[in-house]
Amino acid sequence: MSDLIAAEDVLLFVNAAVTATGQREFRSSAAEQRLSLGFVHEYVRVNYRPLYAAALALDINDHNAALIVEQLLRSPREAGPEEGRLIAARLTRLPPQRVYRLFGALRAAGVNNRRTRAVVRDWLAARPDLAHDAVKYRSGLKAAARHAHWSFADAPETGDFLFAPGRRARYAHPGLEAFRRARYEQGALYELPFTVAEGFAAKHGIAREVFLERIAPRMTRLERLRTRPAAADLGVMPLTRLALYVLSLPFGERAARRAELTGALRAAARRVAGPYAGSWGRVAAVLDDSWSASGSAVKRRRPLAVALGCHFLLEALAAPGAYTAHWTSGGRDPLLVRPWGPTPLGARILDALEAEPERLVIVSDGWDNAPPGLAGEVLRVWRERLDPGHRTYAVHLNPVYDADVFDVRRLAPGVPTAGIRDAEDLPALVEVARFAEGREGLAALRAYLDRRVELFLAERSGEAGA
């Protein structure tokens, strides 16, 4: 029994680490989210530290990966043998700006043990171009260098740029020199990263449209999408981000661009499905497009975008012609989906089960309210009386962390629930969700995590060798 409880605790944490970002959700404030998430991190770190560290090898979101690293570095005395390698491997996968914020948080908290300084120094040493970081993440790099006692012995120009900017009349590194010139020369700012050039453009009074046109070659794909969405390259966008883009368009534009948008969504789904395309047999999906799928002011339409992305991914994973989708609104056009109305999950689950699918996938925040509790009762009766042999594998994927229960909201004890943040993670999460059925205990979960850690560290070794 204790092993089963431990497995449930760890799965609860994984659900939180996948979905929660400490931001406001539809039914809870940012403060409630942060308080709840902080408690879950502390509880799992203290009671299951090896498994807590192993979560770095899973597809958790960047916010929680940074929190795990911070918590592990704050408590070095209980460190396990693989923690250092896991931390280093995960830091290489985090966006640089998030790593610099993490180092800043450690410095502000007074975490300055030898292990932390070594982690910071190793990460800085592995950066491909510290001079570029000095331009783009200037304050973050300065704080990290001070914190880790980094000397810049191998990069004296960068050290002078950060700590003695008046020492050199000009710089050999083109990025540092462009930053120096951009203070008085408008043309130089177009040699800088977009986020840095933006400030200089405002200082020089350059019109926004003129600036965006000339800086376009220096912008990343995400920067182009954020500033000029009409010029976005749909063919290379990730599935969930593409779904968010589609949902941001007016209905008229979606209808007018139906072939283009549907083709892009299906192509992105096929890329994610890869060799598993068409291998899942008969699949039925229940997809939540109720009003709560609108998300919050900081996560607009995020739950609905996950459901839309899952729709196209499940279509790709199912056998040809063996996929059916059941939106809670009753709608049949995924391209024109919008968040509205109640959440009649029970009725839609009944519709989905009529076809006797091999897999039933429910993508919803779990607030079944039309009528309340019907979905759980339908799933209970179906599992206990109609399908005790598990001919149909059912799983509930929930994109919203519930701060009140320290987990994602569940529908029924007999149906496993996993948190999901990006539709791309659906195949891996369906695999993790089997542990939530209660038929496999802590030993099986540990073995699964050990395999993920081994693969994670092997990937990092391969990247370093390359």
Residue pairs with C-beta under 8 A, 6 or more apart in sequence:
3 441
3 442
3 443
4 438
4 441
4 442
6 47
6 48
6 442
7 435
7 440
7 441
7 442
7 445
8 436
9 43
9 44
9 47
9 48
10 44
10 48
10 51
10 442
10 445
11 418
11 432
11 435
11 436
11 445
12 40
12 406
12 407
13 40
13 41
13 43
13 44
13 48
13 52
13 55
14 55
14 58
14 60
14 418
14 419
14 432
15 398
15 401
15 407
15 408
15 417
15 418
15 419
16 37
16 40
16 64
16 401
16 406
16 407
16 408
16 419
17 55
17 58
17 60
17 61
17 64
17 65
17 68
17 419
18 58
18 59
18 60
18 61
18 64
18 418
18 419
18 420
18 421
18 425
18 429
19 61
19 398
19 399
19 400
19 401
19 408
19 419
19 420
19 421
20 33
20 36
20 37
20 61
20 63
20 64
20 401
20 419
21 33
21 61
21 63
21 64
21 299
22 30
22 33
22 34
22 37
22 63
23 30
23 33
23 296
23 298
23 299
24 30
24 33
24 296
24 297
24 298
24 299
25 33
25 295
25 296
25 299
25 400
25 401
25 403
26 292
26 294
26 295
26 296
26 303
26 365
26 400
27 292
27 367
27 400
27 402
28 36
28 402
28 403
28 404
30 298
32 403
32 404
33 401
33 403
35 403
36 401
36 403
36 404
36 406
37 64
37 67
37 401
37 403
39 406
40 406
41 52
41 64
41 67
41 68
41 71
42 71
44 51
44 52
45 52
45 68
45 71
45 72
45 75
49 78
49 80
50 80
51 445
51 446
51 449
52 68
52 71
52 72
53 68
53 72
53 80
53 82
53 83
53 86
53 87
54 82
54 86
54 449
54 450
54 452
54 453
55 64
55 68
55 449
56 65
56 68
56 69
56 86
56 87
56 89
56 90
56 456
57 86
57 89
57 90
57 449
57 452
57 453
57 455
57 456
57 457
58 432
58 449
58 452
59 425
59 428
59 429
60 68
61 421
62 94
62 95
62 98
65 90
65 93
65 94
66 94
66 98
66 99
66 101
66 102
68 90
69 87
69 90
69 91
69 102
70 102
70 105
70 106
70 111
72 79
72 83
72 87
73 87
73 106
73 111
73 113
73 115
73 116
73 119
74 106
74 109
74 111
76 113
76 115
76 116
79 115
82 453
82 457
84 115
84 119
85 457
85 460
86 453
86 456
86 457
87 119
88 119
88 122
88 123
88 460
89 456
89 457
89 459
89 460
91 99
91 119
91 123
92 123
92 126
92 460
92 463
94 102
96 127
96 133
96 136
96 137
97 137
97 140
99 123
100 137
100 140
100 141
100 143
100 144
101 140
103 120
103 140
103 143
103 144
103 147
104 140
104 143
104 144
106 112
106 116
106 147
107 143
107 144
107 146
107 147
112 147
116 147
116 148
117 147
117 148
117 149
120 144
120 147
120 148
120 150
121 148
121 150
124 130
124 141
124 144
124 145
124 148
124 150
127 133
129 175
130 141
130 152
130 155
130 158
131 155
131 157
131 158
131 161
131 173
131 175
131 176
132 175
132 193
133 140
133 141
134 141
134 158
134 161
134 162
134 175
134 176
135 175
135 176
135 178
135 179
135 192
135 193
135 196
136 193
136 195
136 196
138 162
141 162
142 162
142 163
144 150
145 152
145 162
151 159
152 158
152 159
152 162
157 168
157 171
157 172
157 173
157 176
158 173
158 176
160 167
160 168
161 168
161 171
161 176
161 179
170 177
170 180
171 177
171 180
174 191
175 191
175 192
178 188
178 189
178 191
178 192
179 188
179 192
179 196
181 188
182 188
182 189
182 191
182 192
182 197
182 200
183 200
186 204
186 206
189 196
189 197
189 200
189 201
189 204
189 215
190 197
190 214
190 215
190 218
191 218
192 200
192 218
193 218
194 215
194 218
194 219
194 220
194 223
195 223
197 211
197 215
197 218
198 211
201 208
201 211
201 215
212 227
212 228
216 224
216 228
219 227
221 233
221 236
221 237
224 231
224 232
224 233
225 232
225 237
225 241
225 245
229 245
229 248
232 245
234 242
234 245
234 260
234 261
234 264
235 264
235 267
237 245
237 264
237 268
238 268
238 422
238 424
239 265
239 268
239 269
239 271
239 272
239 309
239 312
239 313
239 422
239 423
239 424
240 305
240 306
240 309
240 422
240 423
240 424
242 264
242 265
242 268
242 309
243 265
243 305
243 306
243 308
243 309
243 312
243 423
244 301
244 302
244 305
246 254
246 261
246 265
246 308
246 335
247 301
247 304
247 305
247 308
247 337
247 338
248 301
249 257
249 261
251 336
251 338
254 261
254 335
254 336
255 335
255 336
258 335
261 335
262 335
265 308
265 309
265 312
266 312
266 315
266 316
268 309
268 312
269 309
269 312
269 313
269 315
269 316
270 277
270 316
272 313
272 316
272 423
272 424
272 426
272 427
273 313
273 316
273 317
273 427
276 317
276 427
277 316
277 317
278 316
278 317
278 318
278 319
278 320
279 317
279 319
280 314
280 317
280 318
280 319
280 358
280 359
281 318
281 319
281 322
281 357
281 358
281 359
282 318
282 319
282 322
282 323
282 355
282 356
282 357
282 358
282 359
283 314
283 317
283 318
283 319
283 322
283 323
283 324
283 357
283 358
283 359
283 360
283 361
284 323
284 324
284 325
284 326
284 352
284 353
284 355
284 357
284 359
284 360
284 361
285 310
285 311
285 314
285 323
285 324
285 325
285 326
285 352
285 360
285 361
285 362
285 363
286 326
286 328
286 345
286 348
286 349
286 352
286 360
286 361
286 362
286 363
286 364
287 307
287 308
287 310
287 311
287 325
287 326
287 327
287 328
287 363
287 364
288 303
288 304
288 307
288 327
288 328
288 343
288 345
288 363
288 364
288 365
289 304
289 307
289 327
289 328
289 329
289 331
289 337
289 338
289 339
289 340
290 328
290 329
290 339
290 340
290 341
290 342
290 343
290 367
291 339
291 340
291 341
291 342
292 303
292 339
292 343
292 365
292 367
292 400
293 301
293 303
293 304
293 307
293 339
293 365
294 300
294 301
294 303
294 304
294 339
295 301
295 302
295 303
295 304
301 339
302 399
303 339
303 365
303 399
303 400
304 337
304 338
304 339
305 423
306 363
306 399
306 420
306 421
306 422
306 423
307 337
307 363
307 364
307 399
308 334
308 337
308 423
309 422
309 423
309 424
310 361
310 363
310 397
310 420
310 423
310 426
311 325
311 334
312 334
312 423
313 423
313 424
313 426
314 323
314 325
314 361
314 426
315 323
315 325
317 427
324 352
324 355
324 357
325 334
326 348
326 349
326 351
326 352
327 334
327 337
327 348
328 341
328 342
328 343
328 344
328 345
328 348
328 364
329 337
329 340
329 341
331 337
342 369
342 370
343 364
343 365
343 367
343 368
343 369
343 370
344 368
344 370
344 374
345 362
345 364
345 368
345 370
345 374
345 375
345 411
346 368
346 370
346 371
346 373
346 374
346 375
346 377
346 378
347 370
347 374
349 360
349 362
349 375
349 378
349 379
350 378
352 360
353 360
353 378
353 382
353 392
356 391
356 392
357 392
358 391
358 392
358 393
359 392
359 393
359 394
359 395
360 392
360 393
360 394
360 395
361 394
361 395
361 397
361 426
361 430
362 375
362 394
362 395
362 396
362 397
362 411
362 415
363 397
363 398
363 399
363 420
364 396
364 398
364 411
365 398
365 399
365 400
365 408
365 409
366 396
366 398
366 400
366 402
366 408
366 409
366 410
366 411
366 417
367 409
368 374
368 375
368 376
368 411
375 411
375 412
376 411
376 412
377 412
379 394
379 411
379 412
379 414
379 415
380 412
380 413
380 414
383 394
383 412
383 414
383 415
384 414
394 415
394 416
395 415
395 416
395 417
395 418
395 430
395 433
396 410
396 411
396 415
396 416
396 417
396 418
396 433
397 417
397 418
397 419
397 420
397 426
397 429
397 430
397 433
398 408
398 409
398 410
398 417
398 418
398 419
398 420
399 419
399 420
399 421
400 408
400 409
401 407
401 408
401 419
402 408
402 409
407 419
408 417
408 418
408 419
409 417
410 417
411 417
413 438
414 437
416 433
416 434
416 435
416 436
416 437
417 433
417 436
418 429
418 430
418 432
418 433
418 436
419 429
420 426
420 429
432 448
434 440
435 444
435 445
435 448
